[in-house]
Amino acid sequence: QVQLVESGGGLVQAGGSLRLSCAASGRTFSSYAMGWFRQAPGKEHEFVAGISRSGGNTGYADSVKGRFTISRDSAKKTAYLQMNSLKPEDTAVYYCAASAESPYGSSWSEAYDYWGQGTQVTVSS
């Protein structure tokens, strides 16, 4: 069992930066690939970024590539999403997720077993 708690969301102006954190409970954090997803009002849940169990492989949605960076710190049992050059269209609730089955950060939400409660990110124009 893994519990995930996101933090770091907030209100920022367009062009600004935020860093989201996802703290995991349990002793097997390194056994899980991690992903970040988001959902904006009236829009579908969408993949943002994923990272493998080792941290050696990452993947991004085209909409955030070059602006967002996913990382993980196994000692702290925490995954991060550094978001730079934020745009109003990045406004959403951001969720982190952990996958026991997929060794890589899958873009498929069904691959994930555990989800956090979400943190709101609002980007003003």
C-alpha positions in Angstrom: 0.0 0.0 0.0 1.3 3.5 -0.9 -0.2 6.8 0.1 0.7 9.8 -2.0 0.4 13.4 -0.9 0.9 16.3 -3.3 2.0 19.8 -2.4 3.4 22.9 -4.0 0.4 24.1 -6.0 -0.8 27.7 -6.0 -1.4 30.8 -8.1 1.3 32.1 -10.4 1.5 34.5 -13.2 2.1 33.4 -16.8 5.8 32.8 -17.4 6.4 31.9 -13.7 7.4 28.6 -12.1 6.2 26.2 -9.5 7.6 22.9 -8.2 5.1 20.2 -7.2 6.1 17.5 -4.7 4.6 14.1 -4.2 5.5 12.5 -0.9 5.0 8.7 -0.7 4.5 6.6 2.4 5.8 3.0 2.7 9.2 1.5 2.3 9.0 0.5 -1.4 9.0 3.8 -3.2 11.8 2.6 -5.6 9.5 -0.2 -6.7 7.1 2.2 -8.3 7.2 4.2 -11.5 5.7 7.6 -11.0 3.5 9.8 -13.1 1.9 13.2 -13.0 -1.5 13.8 -14.5 -3.8 16.9 -14.6 -7.4 17.7 -15.1 -8.7 21.1 -16.0 -12.4 22.0 -15.6 -14.5 20.6 -18.4 -11.5 18.7 -19.8 -10.4 15.1 -19.7 -7.8 13.7 -17.3 -4.4 13.9 -19.2 -0.9 12.6 -18.8 1.7 15.2 -18.0 5.0 13.3 -17.3 6.3 10.0 -16.1 9.5 8.6 -14.6 10.8 5.1 -14.3 11.5 3.2 -11.1 15.2 4.0 -11.3 14.7 7.6 -12.5 16.7 6.9 -15.6 13.8 7.2 -18.1 11.3 10.0 -18.4 8.5 10.9 -20.7 6.4 14.0 -21.3 3.3 15.2 -23.0 4.0 17.3 -26.0 2.2 20.2 -24.4 4.8 20.4 -21.6 8.0 19.1 -23.2 10.8 21.5 -22.7 9.0 23.4 -19.9 8.4 20.7 -17.2 10.8 18.3 -15.6 9.9 15.2 -13.6 12.4 13.8 -11.1 12.5 11.6 -8.0 14.5 11.3 -4.8 14.4 7.8 -3.5 16.0 8.7 -0.2 13.2 11.2 0.5 10.5 9.0 -1.2 9.4 12.0 -3.2 8.6 12.7 -6.8 8.8 16.2 -8.2 7.4 18.2 -11.1 9.3 21.3 -11.9 7.1 23.6 -14.0 8.6 26.5 -15.8 7.3 29.0 -18.3 3.8 28.3 -17.1 0.9 29.2 -19.3 -2.8 29.8 -18.5 -3.7 26.6 -20.2 -1.6 24.7 -17.6 -4.3 25.6 -15.0 -5.6 22.3 -13.6 -5.6 20.0 -10.6 -2.4 18.1 -10.7 -2.3 14.5 -9.5 0.7 12.2 -8.9 0.4 8.5 -9.3 2.4 5.3 -8.6 2.5 2.2 -10.8 3.7 -1.1 -9.5 3.2 -2.9 -12.8 4.8 -0.6 -15.3 8.5 -0.1 -14.9 8.3 3.1 -16.8 6.2 6.2 -16.3 3.3 5.2 -18.5 1.1 7.8 -20.1 -1.9 5.4 -19.6 -3.7 6.3 -16.4 -5.0 2.7 -16.0 -1.4 1.6 -15.4 -1.3 3.4 -12.1 -2.4 1.8 -8.8 -2.2 4.7 -6.3 -3.2 8.3 -6.7 -2.8 11.4 -4.6 -5.6 13.8 -3.7 -4.4 16.5 -6.2 -3.1 20.0 -5.9 -4.5 23.0 -7.7 -2.3 25.0 -10.0 -3.7 28.3 -11.4 -1.8 30.4 -13.9 -3.1 33.9 -14.5 -2.6 35.8 -17.7 
